[in-house]
């Protein structure tokens, strides 16, 4: 029975081998604990107690069998506390390493693309509120005011902003009401509503849209590569349903009509960005630069369709930013620099809204003048598009003469109108021959042949009518009405037939000459 465990000796000398076995068990347990974080919660006191109990089952038993043994509370000593804290920290570190290693490659690639601004296969893009957005939009060619160049018409733009208005200025009580609303606005939406009284309202047909994503704007056109769609706090434009005969969205696409609703603003030339109290106005400035680039791109596409691009360096698109205290206005345009299109955002004015009543009136006047300029630019561009579209469509000019010049004939897509005066003259002289209209008056042979054919048919019809009348008279004289015999006796029918025989009428010839030569005398002689 060598394999059976030896019983514990009763003398006092047995404590020495028990201490050595316990020491070995503790060393083995400490190595296993360092290799596996699962056993991190087991204290050294528990392992020591268990090693003493495992001596009864043999020295070859494994420490991993302790899952079936109820744990015992270790003694609260400074040494045990240090060991427990150390093991707990080691378990946390290994768990964090395992989580990072088990992360799928797709997630790591998406996070990398978010940092670099590249679009992934799942369509992830950088939002306009991301911290890396200013750097990425700048690398795409959208310049900030520091790097933008002044437009060629900068003086005109500033003069338009500062011009006097025909309407009355706001009262001082209106200014005090504005101060109260702005000072009590807790967030961005409240600030937008509080400052909306600065904006001018227009008649139906031209309206603003708030916080609407430009979801239909073309993707990856250069300045928006890897970036999400712009979502300005406000844009103003012409109502798509009242834009005129020119199909804006069908021809120019989402560049001119970037939103998806039915009454979407088309050919917008103004965008606005708001921020709440104490928020970052530099972020609003960057977002306004991105919004302005979208509007400039749409205007450029419309000018290319017209075949008349804007003069280089001239700005017609505007934007503004405000937080209820400061109002900044900008003008936008594009320029070609080497192989990249640059979109400039140049400041035109900075106004204070809360400092004084006079400053409030100045800021309000500038903002409304900017609105009027944007509306005028939108409507002028739409009028040009409608005019060209109407000129390219086919039309009929009643009673007019063909005054088309060579320039219109050579225009791409131009369809010259027909000479309607000649058509009316030919229609008045036309005659109907068996359902066919003859307009060729110069062909004398065809006309005479048609006349002869009509005369021949008329004479032929009259002769046939006379012959039919003669035949009718002859039949009346030749044939005698015989009373119909009684149907009851068949013999009487045969006798009546044999007694009186009625001569048969001569067979009519199918030829036209024989029908014409018959007369009443010939028919009477046949009796």
Secondary structure, 3 states (H helix, E strand, C coil): CCCCCCCCCCCHHHHHHHHHHHHHHHHHHHHHHHHCHHHHHCCHHHHHHHHHHHCCCCCCCCHHHHHHCCCCCCCCCHHHHHHHHHHHHHHHHHHHHHHHHHCCHHHHHHHHHHHHCCCCCCCCCECCCCCCHHHHHHHCCECCCCCCCCCCCHHHHHHHHCCCCCCCCCCHHHHHHHHHHHHCCCCHHHHHHHHHHHCCCCCCCEEEEECCCCCCCCCCCCCCCCECCCCCCEEEEEEHHHCCCCCHHHHHHHHCCCCCCCCCEEEEEEEEEECCCCCCHHHHHHHHHHHHHHHHHHHHHHHHHHCCCCCCCCCCEEEEEECCCEEEEEEEEEEEECCEEEEEEEEEEEEECCCCHHHHHHHHHHHHHHHHHHHHHHHHHHHHHHHHHHHHCCCCCCCCCCCCCHHHHHCCCCCCCCCHHHHHHHHHHCEEECCEEECCCCCHHHHHHHHHHHHHHHHHHHHHHHHHHHHHHHHHHHCCCCCCCCCCCHHHHHHHHHHCCCCCCCCCCCCHHHHHHCCHHHHHHCC
